[in-house]
């Protein structure tokens, strides 16, 4: 006899992606969060724990984290896209309108 019952089926439990992907930290992109918090910590350490620089650093960290959360809500990989855009800006120069002079694109593959 088979001891398998329908009542003993496995249950599927939904798990949020932020729990198993290392992309998000505190709701925002990991690199953005580390950059914002790290720069605020540097501001506090360089000011030797004075009151107003510490308050300013706390405010900047809060606002930076809130902006990071909003950006992650729009697109979780928006920082990767922005960094890629900055990296390829020399190759694909943006032109404001048709009257802007055309610049010759640089090759992506180096000459050997």
SELUMMI-396320 format. One line per 10 residues: their letters; for each residue x negated, y, z of N, C-alpha, C, CB. Coordinates in pm, whole numbers, plus 50000, padded with zeros to 5 digits. Glycine has a CB too. Example, Ala and Ser with C-alpha at 12.3 -4.5 7.8 and 13.67 -1.06 7.14 Angstrom:
// residues 2
as	48681 49431 50780 48770 49550 50780 48680 49670 50780 48869 49553 50905 ~ 48715 49775 50708 48633 49894 50714 48710 50003 50787 48592 49940 50572;
***
This chain:
// residues 112
xxxxxxxxxx	49918 49881 50000 50000 50000 50000 49913 50125 50000 50094 50000 50120 ~ 49963 50222 49935 49893 50349 49928 49934 50436 50046 49921 50420 49794 ~ 49838 50484 50120 49870 50566 50238 49884 50715 50204 49762 50548 50344 ~ 49874 50748 50075 49882 50887 50032 50028 50930 50028 49815 50908 49894 ~ 50061 51034 50098 50195 51089 50101 50198 51224 50032 50246 51102 50245 ~ 50314 51267 49986 50324 51399 49926 50310 51507 50033 50457 51415 49852 ~ 50338 51474 50154 50326 51574 50261 50180 51600 50297 50403 51528 50385 ~ 50090 51514 50251 49948 51530 50282 49869 51594 50167 49889 51397 50318 ~ 49937 51664 50078 49868 51728 49967 49779 51841 50017 49970 51783 49864 ~ 49678 51869 49940 49587 51978 49976 49654 52112 49952 49454 51969 49896;
xxxxxxxxxx	49630 52204 50040 49686 52337 50027 49583 52429 49964 49731 52393 50164 ~ 49628 52518 49879 49541 52617 49819 49551 52746 49900 49578 52642 49670 ~ 49438 52795 49940 49434 52917 50020 49365 53024 49937 49360 52895 50157 ~ 49432 53137 49910 49366 53244 49833 49259 53313 49917 49469 53346 49784 ~ 49144 53335 49859 49034 53402 49927 48997 53525 49845 48910 53305 49946 ~ 48987 53636 49911 48951 53759 49841 48811 53749 49785 48963 53880 49934 ~ 48791 53813 49669 48661 53805 49602 48550 53870 49683 48669 53870 49465 ~ 48584 53971 49764 48481 54040 49842 48422 53951 49951 48538 54166 49904 ~ 48487 53841 49983 48434 53750 50084 48328 53657 50028 48545 53670 50145 ~ 48334 53625 49900 48238 53530 49844 48149 53591 49737 48310 53412 49787;
xxxxxxxxxx	48180 53711 49690 48091 53779 49596 48012 53884 49672 48172 53845 49478 ~ 47887 53898 49637 47803 53995 49707 47805 54132 49639 47660 53944 49716 ~ 47914 54164 49572 47923 54291 49501 47964 54402 49595 48022 54281 49384 ~ 48061 54376 49681 48118 54481 49763 48065 54473 49906 48269 54473 49762 ~ 48044 54589 49965 48006 54601 50105 48091 54712 50164 47851 54630 50123 ~ 48176 54677 50259 48268 54772 50323 48362 54834 50219 48190 54883 50396 ~ 48398 54759 50117 48495 54805 50018 48435 54880 49900 48594 54890 50082 ~ 48308 54911 49904 48243 54984 49795 48130 54900 49738 48190 55122 49844 ~ 48073 54947 49628 47962 54876 49567 47845 54870 49663 47921 54944 49435 ~ 47780 54756 49670 47674 54732 49768 47558 54831 49752 47622 54590 49755;
xxxxxxxxxx	47513 54853 49628 47399 54943 49608 47434 55087 49643 47350 54937 49463 ~ 47557 55127 49611 47600 55263 49643 47610 55282 49794 47735 55294 49576 ~ 47664 55183 49864 47676 55193 50009 47540 55200 50076 47754 55074 50064 ~ 47447 55114 50032 47314 55115 50091 47242 55246 50063 47231 54998 50037 ~ 47261 55302 49945 47199 55430 49910 47255 55544 49995 47219 55461 49762 ~ 47386 55550 50008 47448 55658 50086 47409 55649 50232 47602 55654 50071 ~ 47423 55531 50292 47391 55516 50434 47241 55535 50458 47435 55377 50484 ~ 47158 55485 50367 47013 55503 50382 46971 55648 50375 46941 55424 50276 ~ 47028 55723 50281 46991 55865 50271 47040 55944 50393 47049 55926 50143 ~ 47155 55907 50447 47202 55974 50568 47115 55938 50688 47347 55937 50596;
xxxxxxxxxx	47066 55815 50694 46976 55777 50803 46844 55853 50793 46949 55626 50800 ~ 46794 55873 50672 46672 55952 50653 46693 56095 50699 46627 55949 50506 ~ 46810 56152 50668 46841 56288 50712 46842 56297 50865 46978 56333 50656 ~ 46898 56198 50931 46902 56198 51077 46762 56182 51135 46994 56085 51129 ~ 46683 56092 51078 46549 56069 51132 46457 56188 51108 46488 55945 51070 ~ 46470 56254 50993 46385 56370 50966 46424 56491 51050 46391 56406 50820 ~ 46549 56497 51092 46592 56611 51174 46566 56589 51322 46740 56638 51152 ~ 46509 56472 51357 46476 56436 51495 46600 56439 51584 46370 56531 51550 ~ 46709 56387 51530 46834 56369 51603 46893 56499 51656 46813 56275 51717 ~ 46880 56606 51579 46947 56731 51616 47097 56715 51592 46890 56851 51535;
xxxxxxxxxx	47176 56799 51654 47322 56782 51650 47380 56804 51511 47387 56876 51748 ~ 47354 56920 51451 47422 56952 51325 47375 56867 51208 47401 57097 51293 ~ 47249 56836 51196 47213 56741 51089 47275 56603 51108 47063 56728 51080 ~ 47291 56559 51231 47357 56430 51255 47504 56435 51217 47342 56389 51403 ~ 47570 56546 51250 47711 56561 51212 47724 56569 51060 47772 56688 51277 ~ 47632 56640 50996 47633 56649 50850 47609 56513 50787 47526 56748 50802 ~ 47516 56436 50840 47488 56303 50787 47608 56211 50805 47365 56242 50855 ~ 47675 56219 50919 47794 56138 50942 47905 56175 50845 47842 56153 51087 ~ 47922 56304 50821 48023 56350 50726 47990 56305 50584 48036 56503 50731 ~ 47863 56319 50544 47823 56275 50410 47838 56124 50393 47678 56315 50384;
xxxxxxxxxx	47807 56048 50497 47822 55903 50490 47969 55864 50476 47761 55836 50615 ~ 48056 55931 50549 48199 55902 50542 48256 55937 50406 48274 55977 50651 ~ 48223 56057 50357 48274 56100 50227 48216 56013 50116 48240 56248 50202 ~ 48087 55981 50123 48025 55895 50022 48086 55757 50019 47878 55885 50047 ~ 48116 55702 50137 48178 55570 50142 48320 55574 50087 48178 55516 50286 ~ 48395 55678 50118 48531 55690 50065 48530 55704 49912 48602 55811 50127 ~ 48435 55779 49860 48422 55791 49714 48384 55656 49654 48317 55899 49675 ~ 48295 55583 49720 48257 55451 49673 48373 55353 49672 48146 55396 49757 ~ 48459 55362 49773 48577 55275 49778 48673 55308 49665 48648 55288 49913 ~ 48691 55437 49638 48779 55478 49527 48722 55431 49393 48798 55632 49526;
xxxxxxxxxx	48590 55443 49375 48527 55396 49252 48542 55245 49236 48380 55435 49248 ~ 48527 55171 49345 48542 55025 49338 48686 54985 49311 48493 54960 49467 ~ 48781 55067 49354 48921 55037 49325 48950 55055 49176 49013 55126 49409 ~ 48884 55153 49113 48902 55173 48970 48837 55060 48891 48843 55309 48926 ~ 48711 55033 48921 48638 54926 48852 48523 54882 48944 48584 54974 48712 ~ 48521 54756 48987 48416 54713 49079 48275 54719 49020 48443 54574 49125 ~ 48262 54722 48888 48130 54724 48826 48097 54860 48764 48121 54615 48721 ~ 48159 54965 48813 48139 55097 48753 47997 55147 48774 48239 55197 48810 ~ 47933 55111 48884 47796 55154 48908 47701 55086 48809 47753 55123 49053 ~ 47724 54957 48781 47641 54888 48682 47655 54954 48545 47681 54739 48673;
xxxxxxxxxx	47776 54990 48508 47799 55054 48380 47732 55190 48374 47949 55069 48353 ~ 47740 55267 48483 47678 55398 48487 47526 55386 48479 47718 55473 48614 ~ 47468 55293 48554 47323 55274 48548 47277 55228 48410 47278 55174 48655 ~ 47355 55143 48345 47323 55101 48209 47331 55220 48113 47418 54988 48163 ~ 47429 55306 48134 47442 55425 48050 47321 55517 48066 47571 55501 48084 ~ 47276 55533 48191 47157 55616 48216 47034 55553 48152 47135 55636 48368 ~ 47023 55421 48159 46907 55352 48103 46900 55361 47951 46909 55208 48144 ~ 47016 55362 47885 47018 55367 47739 47046 55507 47685 47121 55271 47687 ~ 47037 55609 47768 47071 55744 47722 46976 55794 47614 47071 55840 47839 ~ 46851 55747 47615 46758 55788 47511 46793 55724 47378 46614 55752 47549;
xxxxxxxxxx	46851 55605 47382 46884 55536 47257 47012 55589 47195 46898 55388 47282 ~ 47112 55616 47277 47241 55661 47228 47269 55799 47286 47354 55560 47266 ~ 47217 55899 47222 47236 56034 47274 47378 56080 47245 47133 56131 47212 ~ 47443 56136 47345 47579 56184 47330 47578 56316 47254 47648 56201 47468 ~ 47676 56330 47168 47688 56454 47092 47821 56518 47129 47678 56428 46938 ~ 47818 56646 47156 47938 56716 47200 48041 56730 47088 47902 56853 47255 ~ 47996 56766 46970 48088 56780 46857 48011 56756 46728 48155 56921 46857 ~ 48077 56777 46617 48015 56749 46487 47905 56848 46451 48120 56751 46378 ~ 47901 56965 46514 47800 57065 46480 47667 57041 46553 47852 57203 46511 ~ 47665 56951 46648 47542 56922 46719 47446 56850 46625 47570 56836 46846;
xxxxxxxxxx	47320 56889 46625 47227 56824 46533 47211 56676 46564 47091 56893 46538 ~ 47203 56597 46459 47191 56453 46472 47047 56418 46505 47236 56381 46342 ~ 47027 56330 46602 46892 56287 46634 46876 56142 46593 46861 56306 46785 ~ 46759 56110 46545 46733 55976 46495 46731 55876 46611 46598 55973 46418 ~ 46808 55767 46602 46805 55670 46710 46673 55596 46715 46918 55571 46695 ~ 46629 55569 46835 46503 55496 46854 46531 55347 46850 46434 55536 46988 ~ 46440 55268 46797 46465 55124 46789 46462 55060 46926 46362 55057 46698 ~ 46547 54958 46945 46551 54889 47073 46444 54781 47083 46687 54828 47094 ~ 46400 54729 46970 46299 54626 46969 46164 54691 46939 46333 54515 46866 ~ 46066 54675 47029 45936 54739 47002 45865 54674 46884 45847 54733 47127;
xx	45788 54754 46814 45710 54702 46701 45590 54627 46753 45664 54816 46606 ~ 45565 54513 46692 45453 54429 46735 45338 54442 46638 45495 54281 46747;
***
